[in-house]
Amino acid sequence: MKKLEQYIHPYWGYIFLTVAIKLIAAMAELTIPYLMEIMLDDKVPAGDLRGIYIVGGMMLLCAAFAFGCNVLANRMSAISSGKITRTIRHDLFEKLQSLSSRQVDELTVASAQSRLTSDTYNVNQLLARTQRLGVRAPSLMIGGIAMTLSMDRTLALVLLGMLPIIAAVVFMVTKASMPLYTKQQTILDRVVRTVQENITGIRVIKALSKTEYEKQRFHAVNGEYTAVDQKAGVITAITNPSTSLTLNLGLTLVVLIGAFRVNSGAIENGVIVAFLQYFTMILNSTLAITRMFVMWFKGAASARRISEVMDLPEDLVIRPAEEAEANAPHIEFRNVSFSYTGIGRNIDDLSFRLEHGQTLGILGPTGSGKSTILNLLLRLYDPDSGTVLIDGQDIRTIPYDTFRKKFGVVFQNDFVTEGTIAGNIRFFRELTDEDLARAAEDAQAEFIAEKEGGMDAEVVIRGNNLSGGQKQRLLIARALAANPEILILDDASSALDYQTDSRLRQALRKNYRDTTTVVVAQRISSLRHADLILVISDSQVIGAGNHDELMRSCEEYRIIAETQMGEGKEAV
């Protein structure tokens, strides 16, 4: 990943100006106690009313100038940190989009969400507060110490004696709290995942009366997050009171020693007043620095978590192009084996060929490997062994922009976005209204015309104002709209009645003759006209052929067909 300073680099000039304004404001603030000391020791005893007004006016001007500079610098820091965070968030989102499905599985969606939101926010706060407090607080502390040394070294040494104690406290707190903030962000991933699961499955949870169980499950993970947060908070909370105690003890000593020195004539009264003002500045700036450390802990932990994602190697690389095989089939799986976990095979030594315009049907029980075949064909995963080819070319050598445009896809658990029906079918592609109308007609989505507004009818989030069958037909229309070279339907007609399913299959055969189709279904009626049907069980092909061949040669297929259609009957 780019280092953080590489993201900051384009804004160095702007940040430098922000820092310079903060530094000027700090110098103006440091001038005020010095002017007060002049007024009390020189102007007031001499009864110089005009001098008092002049010095007092200068103090007001310094205060107003410092205020204006601080407001301006704070606004500038918000702008620069916002732009830097926007770039980081953009690059992180782009990186997440480029990850392979295997990498997303290992990372988890919940962790990706929290890194994209919570972690980038922490980095934003780190950048903003570093510009606001990271310059002002040290400047006031160092400047205050320098001014007190110039006024009275004896009193200043009392203050300097307190600083090693504060440094030791900050070091111990840093060492103890840093791992806790990293752990806290990891637990946050689980909180996000739990909430995500509950929101997605809320209907099932309510239907099965598991609301109380889910409350307890959330309470457990939320309690764990709270416990770590409280522990980190307790540790970091030690810093402020211990710092305040140390400095206030020093302040007490300053007053006590200062009283003796004033009494002996070593210093003037104004020095004590100015010294107390500087001491207060040093106290507040030291507390601000300790708060900065807490922000640094969180920001550094979040930056590491972002870096972990950004530094992930490219998994599905594009290999050097090879010459395509002559007279090759449209789609070919050649001795393909694959495992998601590396333990056991999800697909084992699979081989088949499809010519242009042919249809492949895949049938099998849940978990047999049907969707895995589609994942490999779409190159969401690469096979562990064997080769997947399109037009005689290894798909690992085809650039993604070219490769993805070949497909129209309807997944088993697909999604509908908030917007209009037309927007969902078009899905940010350059398609004409005629393309949308044709696709809707072929997908048997006649319900669109019945809705108020037609194609411009509103669709709510996740398509909750559409029935299951309407959503499936909308998704099929999306897949057909761009006239795909390869059409993949993963159990895409499960919510359709038999008559609508039959009309859909007829439309596909009539209007998409040149499209190679891969259909995963549980209905024999959806597969019986396929040129090749694969019967999958336990990651193995136990039957391959057309409907008539499988009725004669594959007992499992015949049992399913007879169960669905009735013995000796044909599918509709």
N, C-alpha and C positions, 0 to 999 in steps of 0.2 A: 504494500500500500504506500501511497504518498505519506511521508512523514507530516506531522501536524504543521511544521514550519513551512512545508511546501504549499499547503493550503493558505497559510498566512502570507506568504511571500508577495502575492499580487497586491496586498493591502498594506505593505510595509510603510509606504509614504503616509497613508491616511492614519495608520496606527501611530507612527512617529509624531505626527501633528497632534493627535489626541494626547499622547504622553507628554509632549512639550507643553500643551495647554494645562494639563494637570500639574505639571512641575511648576509652571508660573503661578498657578493658583495656590499651590503649597507655599511658595516663597512669599506671596502676599499675606497668607495666613500667619506665617512665621514673623512677619514684620510687626503685626499688631501688638503682641506683648512687649516688644522692644520699644515701640512708640509709647506704650503705657508707662514703661519704666522712665522714659525721658520726661513725660508729663509729671509724674509723681515726684521725681527727684530733682528736676530742674525748674520746670515752669510753675508748679503749685507753690513750692516754698518761696519763690521769687515774686509771687503774686502777678505773674505775667499773664494777664487775661487774654491778650491777643495771641500769645504763644499757645495758651491752652486751647483756644478755638482752632488754631492752625493744626496743632498736633491731633486734636480730636477729629477734625475734618479729614485729616490724612488716614486716621484709623477707620472712619466710615467708608472712605473711598476704597481702602484695601479690602474691607469686608465685602463691599458691593462687587468689587472687581473679582475677588475670589469666588463669590457666589455665582456670578455670571460665567466665569471660566469653567467651574465645576459642572454647571447645567449643560453648557455647550459640549464639554468633553464627554459627559455621560451619554448625551444623545449620539455623539459620534461613535462611541464604543458600542452602543446598541446596534447601530447601522453596520459597522464592520463585522462584529461578531455574528449578526444575523446573516450577512452575506456569506461568510466563511462556513457557517453551519449549514446553510442552504446547499452549498457546493458539496460538503461532506455527505449530507443526506442524499443528494442526487447521485453521487458516486456509489454510495452504499446501496441505494435502491437498484442502480444499474448492475452492480455486482451481484446482488441477490437474484436479479432476473437472469443473469448469465450462469448461475450455478446449475449443475446437473441435478436431476431428481434425487440421485444418491446422496449428494452433498446436502440438499435440503432436508432429506430424511434424517441425516446425522445432526444437522443444526437444529431442526424442528421449527415449525412455522411460528410458534409462540416466542421462541428466542429471537427469531428474525424480526418480529414485530416490536419486541421490547428494545432491541438494539437500534431499530430505526426510529423509535420515538423517545423512550426514556433516556437511552445512552446519548443520543445526539443532543437532547436537551441539556444533559449534564455538561457536555462539552461546550455548548453555547454559554452556559452560566460561567464556566471556567474562563472562557475567552473574555466575556463581558466584564466580570468582576476583577479579572487580572488587570484590565485597562483602567477600571475605576478605582480600585483599592490598591492594586499591585504597585502603583507609582506613588499615589498620594500618601498612603500609610507609611511606607519606608521613608519617604521624603520628609514627612513631618517628624518621624521618630529621629532620623539622623540629624535633620536640621535643628530640632529641639535640643538634642544632646550637644550639638556644636554651639548653639547660642548659650546654653547653660554653662558650658566650659568657658566661653568668653566672658561670662558675667562673674562666675565664682567657681573655681575648680574644686574647692573643698565640697561644696554642696553637689556639684555634678558627679563627683566620685561616689557619693552615696547612691545616686541613680544607677551609675554604671555597675555597681556591685550587685544590683538586682537582676541585671540582664542575663548572667549565666544561669541563674535559677530558672528563669522563664524559658531559656533555650533548652534546658534539660527536660522541663515539663513537656514542651512541644515535641521534642524528639521521642519521648516515651509514648506520648499519645499517638504520634504518627505511626510508630512501629506496631502498636496494638490495634489501631483502627483500620489500617489499610486493607488487610485481608478480609475484614468484616464487610467492607463496602463492596468488594469483589463478590463475596458470597451472597450479599444482599441482592445484587443484580441477577445472579444465577437463580435465586429463589423467585425473583420477580418473573422470570420466564415461566415458572410453573404456575404462578398466580394468573398470568395472562392466558396460559393454556387452559386452566380450569374454567376461567370466565368464558373463553372462546367456546369450549365444549358445551357449557351450560346454555349459552345463547343459541348456539346452533341446534342443540337437541332439546330445546325447552318444551316442545310439544310432546315428545316422547316421555320426558321427565314427568310432565303433568299427567299424561295418560296412564303412566305406570305408578303414579302416586309416590314418586321418589324425590319429591321436593325437599323433605326433611333430610334425606340422605345426602343430597347435593349440597344443602346448607352446611351440613357437618363436614363434608369433604372440603368445601371452600373455607370453612372456619379453621380447619386444620392447617391448610397451606398458608392462609392469611395470618394465622397465629404464629407460624414459623417465621414468616417474613417480618412480622411485627417484633418478634423476640430478637431477631438479629438487628433490626433497626434500633430497637431500644438499647441493646447492648452497645452498639456503635455510638448511639447518642449519649449514653451514660459516660463512655470513655472520653468522647470529645468534649462533653460538658465540663469535664475537669479543668479544661484549659482556661476558660474565662474566669471562674472564681479564683483559681490559683494565681493567675496572672494579676487579677485585681488585688488580691490579698498581698502579694509580693510588692506591687507598686504602691499600694496604700501604706504599707509598712514603711517603704522608702519615703513616701510623702510625709509621713509623721516624723521621721528622722530629719527630713529637710527642714520642716517647720521648727523642730526643737533646736537643731544645730543653728539654723538661721537666726533664731531669736537670740542665742548667745552671741552670734557674730554681729548682729545689729547693735546689741547692747554694748559690745566692745568697740563699736565704731568701724569694724572692718568692712561692712557693706551698708548700703542705704535701704530704707524701707521699700522703695520702689523695686529694688532687685528681688526682694522676697515675693512681692506680688507678681512680678513678671515671671519669676522662677516657678511659682505655683501654676501660672497659666501654661508655661512650657511643659511642666510636669503633667498637667491634664492632657495636653496635646499628645505627649509621649504615651500616656496611659491609654488613651483612646486609639491611637494608631497601633499600639502593640496588640490590643484586643482585636482590632480589625485584621491585623496580620494573622492572628490565631484563627479567626474565622476564615481567612483565605486558605489556610492549611486544610480545613475541613472540605472546602470546595475543591481544593486540589486533589484530595483523596478520592472524592467521588468522580471528578473529571478524569483523573488518571486511570481509574478502574474502568470507566466507560470507554475511554479512548483505546484501552487494550482490547476490550471486547469488540469494538468496531474494527480494530486492526486484525483480529483473528479472522473475521469474515473477509476483509479486503485482501488479506494475504493468502486466502485459499487458492491453491493452484487451479488452473483451468483443467477441468476434468475431461470434457468431451471436445477434444481438439480436432481441428480439421486437418486431415492427413493430406500429403501431396497427391494431386490428381493422378489417376491411372487411366490408361486407355480402356474404354468400355468394351465389353465382350460383344462380338458380333452375333446377331440373331438371338439375343438374350431375351428372356421373358420380362414382362413388366416388373413383377415382384418375385424375388427368390430368397428363401431362407435356406442356407446351406450349412447343415450340421451345427445349428445354433444351440448353445447351452448357456444358462444364466441362473444366477442366484442373487437375491437381494441382500442376504446376510453373510454369504460365504459358507453357510451350514445347510447342506441339502440343496437340491436343484429345484428351481421353480419352473424351468423349462430344460428339457434334456434331449440333446441331439435331434433337434427339429429341422426337417427339410420339407419344402414344398415349392411349387412354381405356379405363378399366375400370369396369363397373357393379358394384353390390353383388353379392357372391356369385360373381363371375366369377374365372377363373384365368388368370394371365399366365405363360407359359413363356419363359425367356430361354436361348438356345443360342448358343454361339460359342467360338472358340479362346481359350486362355489369353492374358490381357492385352488382350482385345478391348473391355472396358468393362462386363462383366456385373455385377461386384460394385460398380462405380461407380454404376450405376443404383440399387442398393439403398442405398448410402451417401447418395445424394441424396434418396431417398424417406424415409429415416430422419432426415434433416437432420443427418447427421454432418458434411456439408459443404453450403454454399450454392452453387447454380449460378452460373457467371459471367454467364450470360444466360438468359432464359426463366423459366418459372414452374412449380413443382410444386404441385398443388392436391389437397386432400382434401375431398370434398363441396362443391366449388366455392369453397373457402377456401384462400388462399395459406398454405402450411404455415409461412411465416415470421411469420404473425400469430397462430399458435396457441400458447398457453402450454405450456411443456414438460410440466408435470404432466398436462395434458389430452392432449397429443400422444403422449407415450410410452406411455400406457395403451392406446392403440389397437392396439399391435403385439404380436405374438408372433414371436420371431426365433430362427432357428438359423443361425449363421454357419458359414462353411467351416472356420475354425480357432477353434472355440468352446472353452470351458473348463469343467471340472468341478472343484468345490471339495472340499476335505477335509470329511468329515462323514458324514451318512447319505443314503440314496437319497431319502427323503422331503424332507430339507432341500435337496437339490439341485433337486428338482422345484418345491418351494414357493418357494425362493430369496427368503426374507424377505418374502413377500407373505401377505396374510390369505386363505388358501385352506383349504377344509375337506378332511378325509381323503377324502371322496367325490370332490371335484375331482381330487385326486391319483390316485385309483384309476381314474377315468374317463379321464384323460389318458394314464395308463400303458397302459390297454387299447387306446385308439385309436392309440397310438404303437407298438403291437405289442411292448411291453416285457414279454413273458411271463416273461423270465428273472428278473424281480424276485421273483415268487412262488417260484421255485426256490431262491433264496438264503436262507440261514439268517437269520431275522429279518425277511425280506420288506422292507417299506418302511424298516425300521429297520436294515437291513444297512449296515455301514460302507463308506465309499468313501475310499480313501487319496488323498493329494495328487495332483492332475492325473488322477485316475481311473485310476491305473496297475494297479489290480486288476480293471479291466473291459476287455473286448475293444473293438475299434474300433466294431463294430456295436452293442454294448451301450451304449457312450457316446453314439452318435448317437441311438439310440432314447430314452435318458434325456433328452437335450437336446430332442428333439422333444416329449416329454411335458412338459418345462418350458415350451415355447412354447405348448402347447395348454391347459395347466392353467387359465389365466385367461379362457378363451373369447375370444380376441382378435378384434377387428374386422378386422384385417389380419394375415395370416400370411405370414411371409417364410422361405423355405427355400433357403438358399444351398448348393447341392450337399450337401443334408442326407441323402441316401440313398446316397452313394457307397460306404459300407461295408456296405450291406445287400444280401442276395441278391435275385434277381429276384422270388422268391415273396413274401418279406417286404415288398419294395417295392410289389408289386402290392396286397397286403392293406392296406398303409398308405394308398395312394391311394384304395382303395375306402372305407376308414373316413373319410377326409377328405371324400369326395363325399357320404357318407351322413349324417355327424354334424355337419358344418360347412358346411351349405348357404348360410348367410348370411355366411360369412367370405370376404372377398376374399383370394385366395392369389397370391403371387408366388413362382415356383419357378425357380431357376437350376440347371441339370443338364446333364450330358453324355450322358445316356441319352434317346433318343427315347421309350422306353417311359414315362418319367417325365413327358413333356411332351405326348404325343399327344392327350390328352383336354382340354388347355387350350383356353379360348375364344379366346385370342390368343397366338401364339408370335412372338417377335422373334428373328430371326437376326442376330447382331452380328458384324461383322468390321472391324477397324481403325477402331473408334469409330463406325462407320456402321451403320445398319440396312439390311441387304441383302435382307431378306425379312420380311414381316409377314402374318399370317393364321392360320387354323387348320391342322391337320395336312394335311387333304386339299388345301386351297388351296396350301400350300407344296410339297406333293409335285408339283403341276402347275406352279407358277410359279417356284420357287427351286431352282436346280440344286444349290447347296451343301447345302441341307437334304436334298434327295433323295439325294445321294451318301452323306451321313451315315446316313440312314435305311436305305438299301439295304445299307450296310456292316455296320450293327448287326443288322438284322433278316433280311438276306438278300433278294435281289431278288424283288420281287413278293410278299413276305410281310408280314403285319401284326404289329405289336408285341403282346406279351401284356399 
